[in-house]
């Protein structure tokens, strides 16, 4: 089965993607995927997982017991109201 394709009607974008792919010895698809992922991260303010965990480790140097936190916040559900 053929792979999905992306069509971009910009000669400049095509040339840039091909030039970067040759320079980095990657496929054009890899270059485009990486560029779009980086763009999304910058636009949405999302961090990479690596940066998130590095920040978390710096802010909270000690481990916490997640099971205890869940148990403390757990409240029984009263069930559906059948009246």
Backbone torsions as a table, in degrees:
resi	resn	phi	psi	omega
1	UNK	NA	140.9	-179.0
2	UNK	-72.5	148.5	178.8
3	UNK	-78.7	153.2	176.0
4	UNK	-60.7	148.8	-179.4
5	UNK	-125.0	153.6	176.4
6	UNK	-117.5	129.2	179.7
7	UNK	-110.7	123.5	178.9
8	UNK	-121.3	125.5	-176.6
9	UNK	-95.1	56.5	178.0
10	UNK	-139.1	115.7	179.7
11	UNK	-63.9	-36.5	-179.8
12	UNK	-64.1	-45.4	179.6
13	UNK	-63.7	-42.3	179.2
14	UNK	-61.5	-48.4	-178.7
15	UNK	-62.7	-42.3	180.0
16	UNK	-64.2	-44.5	179.6
17	UNK	-62.1	-43.1	179.8
18	UNK	-67.7	-39.8	179.2
19	UNK	-64.0	-44.3	178.4
20	UNK	-65.0	-39.2	-179.9
21	UNK	-63.2	-43.2	178.6
22	UNK	-65.2	-44.2	-177.4
23	UNK	-64.1	-40.3	-177.8
24	UNK	-91.8	-2.1	-178.2
25	UNK	54.8	49.5	177.0
26	UNK	-127.8	169.3	175.8
27	UNK	-77.7	158.9	177.5
28	UNK	-60.7	-39.3	179.6
29	UNK	-60.3	-42.3	178.9
30	UNK	-63.1	-42.6	-179.7
31	UNK	-62.5	-45.5	-178.9
32	UNK	-65.7	-44.0	179.3
33	UNK	-60.2	-44.9	-179.4
34	UNK	-65.0	-41.7	-179.9
35	UNK	-64.1	-43.0	-179.7
36	UNK	-68.9	-36.5	177.1
37	UNK	-64.0	-45.5	177.6
38	UNK	-62.0	-41.4	179.5
39	UNK	-62.6	-45.5	179.6
40	UNK	-60.5	-42.5	-179.6
41	UNK	-61.4	-44.8	-179.8
42	UNK	-67.4	-40.6	-175.9
43	UNK	-73.0	-36.8	-176.9
44	UNK	-93.7	-9.4	-179.0
45	UNK	76.8	10.4	178.9
46	UNK	-76.0	146.3	177.4
47	UNK	-97.1	158.0	170.4
48	UNK	-71.1	159.8	179.5
49	UNK	-59.4	-40.3	-179.2
50	UNK	-61.4	-45.1	179.8
51	UNK	-68.0	-39.0	179.0
52	UNK	-59.7	-48.7	-178.0
53	UNK	-69.9	-31.1	175.7
54	UNK	-66.0	-43.2	177.2
55	UNK	-64.4	-42.0	179.9
56	UNK	-62.0	-43.1	179.8
57	UNK	-65.9	-35.4	179.8
58	UNK	-71.6	-41.5	-177.8
59	UNK	-76.7	-35.7	-177.9
60	UNK	-126.1	82.2	-174.7
61	UNK	-67.4	-21.2	-178.6
62	UNK	-100.1	151.3	177.1
63	UNK	-74.4	150.8	174.8
64	UNK	-118.2	156.0	179.3
65	UNK	-89.6	98.9	-176.5
66	UNK	-63.5	-35.5	178.2
67	UNK	-61.1	-40.5	178.9
68	UNK	-65.8	-40.4	179.0
69	UNK	-63.3	-42.6	179.4
70	UNK	-65.2	-44.4	-179.9
71	UNK	-60.7	-40.6	-179.1
72	UNK	-64.5	-35.2	-176.3
73	UNK	-90.1	-8.5	-175.3
74	UNK	-73.7	131.2	177.1
75	UNK	-127.6	136.3	179.3
76	UNK	-68.8	144.0	178.0
77	UNK	-85.8	137.1	-178.4
78	UNK	-74.0	-7.7	-178.9
79	UNK	89.1	171.3	-177.9
80	UNK	-72.9	147.8	176.8
81	UNK	-85.6	110.7	-174.4
82	UNK	-97.6	7.1	-177.9
83	UNK	-86.1	NA	NA
